[in-house]
Each structure stands twice: as structure tokens, then as C-alpha cells.
Amino acid sequence: MKNIIAFAGSNSKDSINKQLAVYASTLVKNVEVTVLDLNDFELPLYGMDHEIAHGIPDDAHKFLQHIRSTDGIIISLAEHNGAYATVFKNLFDWMSRIDGKLWSEKPMLLMASSPGARGGATVLDIAQGRFQYMGGNIVGQFSLPSFNDNFSEEKITNSELNDQLIEEVKQFQASL
């Protein structure tokens, strides 16, 4: 049986992006899902001086091992001031010091959500532009705008948006 990982690029315990990633993972059939929480991977703020003095933290290696050992990745990125959340960017930076192609060409469903009408579109654009150079194999992409209006009781309530996600999940599933 194939296995996938799902996670949010956020460390909020009530992350709307984690809710979206978990929901999307339930739509993938016949796979084992491991939901990762960035709070379980404690990393100091990346800096060259810290890396020289202390090396690369074990939790960066552990997260990268999850990526390397999975068949697919579902990620939903939080958008903070038009970019990645600091916690995700920090993890991303640490992992890139281990392997510049950190996504390991694994099929990836790339998503974002926000309370606003753009649904994290800016961070999705940034990620799509960057991940391709770092071993990213983005096979599906989805943005959920106005999260509080379109998501309730652990599912997307807007049928048109839900149908869009289902189509992206189908593409992701076919690539596993």
C-alpha cells in the first residue's frame, strides 16, 4: 500500500491549512496517511553561524526522512504577509542545507487557504516558482478562499470548490 504525508506550513494549533491538508488526505483512496505537525520538529532559527557551530539539527533530518520515505506529499501553506509562514520557511531552509532537491521528486498536491478572498494565492505562486528547482513535482494545486465561509465540520461546504479539490486529488492519486 502506498503512503503519503500531509501537513500544513503553519505551527498554529488551530491551523486552517492543517484542516485543509487533512481533509484533502481523506479524499485519497487506498493509501496510508501520516499527518505531520511542524510543532513536533523544533528547530532554531536558521543561520550560517549556528549551522557552523552546531551542525544541522536532528529534527530537520527527521522531517526530510518523512519526505524521502513517502510516496506523495500533501501540503497546505499558510500565508503570512504574502509569503511562507516563518516556521515553514525555517524548516525549508534547514532541509535545503541537507539536500538541495529536498522534495525528492515526490508527487505533491500543493495547497493554501486563508480567511481572505485570495486563499493564499501569493504563497502558492512563490512555492510553485521555487519548489520546482528543489525537487518539487507539483501534480496538483488548489486554493481555498474565504476559509471560514467555505469550510465547516472538517469539509469544504462550497460544492464548486470541493469539486475543484476532488479533481486535483484525482491527479495527485494518479501520480502515486
Buried (B, 14 or more C-beta within 10 A) or exposed (E): EEBBBBBBBBBBEEBBBBBBBBBBBEBBEEBEBBBBEBEEBEBEEBEEEBBEEEEBBEBBBEBBEBBEEBBBBBBBBBBBEEBBBBBBBBBBBBBBBEBEEBBBEBBBBBBBBBEEEBBBBBBBBBBEEEBEEBBBBBBBBBBBBBBEEBBEEEEBEBEEBBEBBEEBBBEBBEBB
